Amino acid sequence: MAKRRGTIIAVVVVLVLVAVVVIRLEGGGTKKKHVASTAIPVEVAKSVVQTVPVYLDALGTVVPYRTVTVQPMITGPLKKVLFHEGQFVQQGQEIAEIDPAPYQATLDQAKAKLAQDKASLLNAELQARQYASLVAQNYTSKQQAATASATAAEDRALVKQDQAAIETDLINLGYTKIKAPISGLTGILQVNAGNIVNPNLTNGIVVINTLQPVSVQFSLPQQDLPQITTAMQGGAAVPLVATAEGDPQTATVLDHGTLSVLDNTVNANTGTLTLKGKFPNPKLALWPGSYVNVRTLVRNIPNAVTVPPVAVQQGPSGSFVFLVKPAAAGHKDATVVDQPITIGYETEQLVVVAKGLAAGDQVVTEGNSRLKDGAKIKIVAAPKAGAA
């Protein structure tokens, strides 16, 4: 009797469990069907037609447009320094002076020697003419006339030698005034007044750098060579943009310049091209030795159809977007379709769609992770900046 009662209880429990499972399955199926029919909220954006610049980005080093180490050309005590460290100087401006007294004395000696030799030459030429006249009248020998003529020629050579010595002494005297060979900014003074200087100073007197304009040297992969040479065809100026370190597309712009030279060889060790650009640097934002981002504009893509990068998805067959289709007649919800696209160029701000979209097409930018082909959507406005 007890065994039969236990069997009945077990059967009842099994029936209750089966009923619970059936109820849950029916309820779950109803809920799933409800979700599937609900429109998914999304944010959208329209494809825009615009001209898109194509840049090649690189890290560059600022170098002076010109740099000169000022060296004395003669030996002597440095008498004066006529500039301040860090001062802008103009080409030809006197910046230092070597004691000129010894060189002035040497010049005076050369001038006196010239005067002496000129007097000797005058006398020798007079005697040569006299002997020549006497020979014509057979009053003296031809040997004496030839000797007098040779003496005059010798004195004439001494005069030319003296004149050359005076020119040399004038040059050396001029070298006592040291002038700036280029316009630019002076660096740290290497030798103070009072020291003996000579043409073999290790660091010279001072280094002058031209900063306006200034140059930026940078490297690009050799694979970019065709784009660079195409941009340079016909002697066209290739625009450059120098930006602060960070993301080149959003960093602060320091200056605009042009490409001045493409090196004539590829670096075999790194497989890179070396380039140099010229920048006017009006605000001195580019300082020699500092690092900057350099953007080289190689071409522009006109009438490009662009979408935000967040709209582009990747699938087994390649890139695609969720293209918005307006609600059909009799329906209130719009839908989306998987639209394959061909990407022509992309940056962190936009994607150029070479094929697959037309101007003004709406694509999903937010909420696409929940979508599939044919899904119903509800377009919502993007939250305003700063909104919670």
ABEGO torsion letter per residue (X at the ends): XAAAAAAAAAAAAAAAAAAAAAAAAAAAAAAAAAAAABBBBBBBBBBBBBBBBBBBBBBBBBBBABBBBBBBABBEBBABBABBBGBBBBBGBBABBBBAAAAAAAAAAAAAAAAAAAAAAAAAAAAAAAAAAAAAAGABBAAAAAAAAAAAAAAAAAAAAAAAAAAAAAAAAAAABBBBABBEBBBBBABBBGBBBBAABAAEABBBBBAOBBBBBBBBBAAAAAAAAAAABGGBBBBBBBBBBEBAAABBBABBBBBABBBABBBAAAGBBBBBBBBAGAAGABBBGBBBBBBBBABBBBGBBBBBAAABBBBAAEBBBBBBBBBBBGBABBBBBBBBBBBABBBAABBBBABGBBBGBBBBABGAAABBBGBBBBBBBBBBBGBX
